[in-house]
């Protein structure tokens, strides 16, 4: 298949690489139909994030169609033919962090967690196409992608929405949403958003679209009844 | 040399005790162990990989077996490296399952063999046991050791650094990993 590979600082190439295969029983393989490029891909591109290796496939914001599932995948959650958006963190669904819906803190999905722990002081979850510190998983800027714990993370899209309407569910919208939620926006707050990237723009459009009076990049009006606060978020 | 490590798993102590009581399961997540098999009541035969492609083997006896709480073992006879191990299961606070505390001790001999053993464990011997317990947690919580394109060999992940690139493996590479 064709895949976008990191070949050194500020250098990427589309290369021919082997198609992915099932390595763990709960893996699925998806045929990628769309993928976004993340602002944080730049940190990998320029060599800022350590433990990139030449030939690593990049990309952590893909979506596509399931073409193969491993024998351990829960068939009530995911089947061949499903259309799915793939969240960028890999989550096992079984550890204490996942049970608390803190999926980006999954305690099991990173086979290189010991190395991350040594460098950061704490382990991190596995992430697609995001250096070997986060597991050494091939990314989704490719024709096909192996998805571990495929019955946990992937969001099955059952509607006739276009790829462009749902692709942002992989990283960009939830990242902006999390930023807005962590601000604990209260009625009457005036909110300044630094950076005009996609996540930031969704940070101000997300509350605005549910709020009573629209929004602009510089101010947001939200009410407690329309914008969930962290303590109201169901677990 | 004494190594200790602890992990917390979201499973009850009784289940973890049952898991460890079958010592034959240890090689699925402990990197240096190739095989552990029971040879009789409270007796087992252990085979481990050693530096330079060698293997070491020894007989062990279970020295302590408290249901749901603790298991301990110790090498017997003329083992090359006398060693002992203990695992304790403590209920974790907040309904978070079980703290699994493992202690391994090795009576490192003097001379070339002792130096080889020390080199094998490297400058940070605790790291190896930490990784073993991380994989143990993967096995009991998710069913198997997690693999990636960079670390396709599962429990051999650390030995593989620098790793295979994070790109799918070729048929030949897959065959080698599965052999």
HADDOCK unambig.tbl for C-alpha pairs under 7 A between the chains (distance, minus, plus):
assign (segid A and resid 17 and name CA) (segid B and resid 168 and name CA) 6.98 0.50 0.50
assign (segid A and resid 18 and name CA) (segid B and resid 168 and name CA) 5.56 0.50 0.50
assign (segid A and resid 18 and name CA) (segid B and resid 169 and name CA) 6.26 0.50 0.50
assign (segid A and resid 18 and name CA) (segid B and resid 170 and name CA) 5.53 0.50 0.50
assign (segid A and resid 19 and name CA) (segid B and resid 168 and name CA) 6.20 0.50 0.50
assign (segid A and resid 20 and name CA) (segid B and resid 168 and name CA) 4.90 0.50 0.50
assign (segid A and resid 23 and name CA) (segid B and resid 147 and name CA) 6.50 0.50 0.50
assign (segid A and resid 24 and name CA) (segid B and resid 146 and name CA) 6.86 0.50 0.50
assign (segid A and resid 24 and name CA) (segid B and resid 147 and name CA) 6.68 0.50 0.50
assign (segid A and resid 53 and name CA) (segid B and resid 165 and name CA) 5.87 0.50 0.50
assign (segid A and resid 54 and name CA) (segid B and resid 165 and name CA) 6.67 0.50 0.50
assign (segid A and resid 55 and name CA) (segid B and resid 165 and name CA) 5.61 0.50 0.50
assign (segid A and resid 55 and name CA) (segid B and resid 167 and name CA) 6.87 0.50 0.50
assign (segid A and resid 56 and name CA) (segid B and resid 165 and name CA) 5.08 0.50 0.50
assign (segid A and resid 56 and name CA) (segid B and resid 166 and name CA) 4.40 0.50 0.50
assign (segid A and resid 56 and name CA) (segid B and resid 167 and name CA) 5.56 0.50 0.50
assign (segid A and resid 57 and name CA) (segid B and resid 166 and name CA) 5.91 0.50 0.50
assign (segid A and resid 57 and name CA) (segid B and resid 167 and name CA) 5.48 0.50 0.50
assign (segid A and resid 92 and name CA) (segid B and resid 142 and name CA) 6.71 0.50 0.50
assign (segid A and resid 94 and name CA) (segid B and resid 141 and name CA) 5.78 0.50 0.50
assign (segid A and resid 94 and name CA) (segid B and resid 142 and name CA) 6.38 0.50 0.50
assign (segid A and resid 95 and name CA) (segid B and resid 10 and name CA) 6.27 0.50 0.50
assign (segid A and resid 95 and name CA) (segid B and resid 141 and name CA) 6.42 0.50 0.50
assign (segid A and resid 96 and name CA) (segid B and resid 10 and name CA) 6.33 0.50 0.50
assign (segid A and resid 96 and name CA) (segid B and resid 96 and name CA) 6.89 0.50 0.50
assign (segid A and resid 108 and name CA) (segid B and resid 138 and name CA) 5.46 0.50 0.50
assign (segid A and resid 109 and name CA) (segid B and resid 146 and name CA) 6.59 0.50 0.50
assign (segid A and resid 111 and name CA) (segid B and resid 146 and name CA) 5.97 0.50 0.50
assign (segid A and resid 111 and name CA) (segid B and resid 147 and name CA) 6.40 0.50 0.50
assign (segid A and resid 111 and name CA) (segid B and resid 151 and name CA) 6.81 0.50 0.50
assign (segid A and resid 111 and name CA) (segid B and resid 157 and name CA) 6.91 0.50 0.50
assign (segid A and resid 112 and name CA) (segid B and resid 157 and name CA) 6.99 0.50 0.50
assign (segid A and resid 114 and name CA) (segid B and resid 131 and name CA) 6.28 0.50 0.50
assign (segid A and resid 132 and name CA) (segid B and resid 150 and name CA) 6.83 0.50 0.50
assign (segid A and resid 135 and name CA) (segid B and resid 148 and name CA) 6.53 0.50 0.50
assign (segid A and resid 136 and name CA) (segid B and resid 148 and name CA) 5.95 0.50 0.50
assign (segid A and resid 136 and name CA) (segid B and resid 149 and name CA) 6.02 0.50 0.50
assign (segid A and resid 136 and name CA) (segid B and resid 150 and name CA) 4.34 0.50 0.50
assign (segid A and resid 136 and name CA) (segid B and resid 151 and name CA) 6.69 0.50 0.50
assign (segid A and resid 136 and name CA) (segid B and resid 166 and name CA) 4.87 0.50 0.50
assign (segid A and resid 137 and name CA) (segid B and resid 148 and name CA) 5.22 0.50 0.50
assign (segid A and resid 137 and name CA) (segid B and resid 149 and name CA) 5.47 0.50 0.50
assign (segid A and resid 137 and name CA) (segid B and resid 150 and name CA) 6.35 0.50 0.50
assign (segid A and resid 137 and name CA) (segid B and resid 166 and name CA) 5.22 0.50 0.50
assign (segid A and resid 138 and name CA) (segid B and resid 149 and name CA) 6.32 0.50 0.50
assign (segid A and resid 138 and name CA) (segid B and resid 166 and name CA) 4.50 0.50 0.50
assign (segid A and resid 138 and name CA) (segid B and resid 167 and name CA) 4.80 0.50 0.50
assign (segid A and resid 138 and name CA) (segid B and resid 168 and name CA) 6.77 0.50 0.50
